[in-house]
């Protein structure tokens, strides 16, 4: 089964936007794998997509903790004026 890169990004955004709380990278990874049912999706690929989406402004992400630490991800809030 070949999964297009844009499908991974779409699933990541969908998972983060539907979550009621910030998610760790590990949680996002588990949920993406459940949805796409593929063993070919590595943590590195998902982390790369998460950082691309953060850079594009589609989601928010923050590094927390000492050492290797943990990244948390949450949906981009729309600020109404």
Secondary structure, DSSP 4 states (H G I P E B T S, - for coil): ----HHHHHHHHHHHHHH-SS-EEHHHHHHHHHHHH--TT--HHHHHHHHHHHHHHTSEEEEEESSTT-EEEEEEPPPPP-
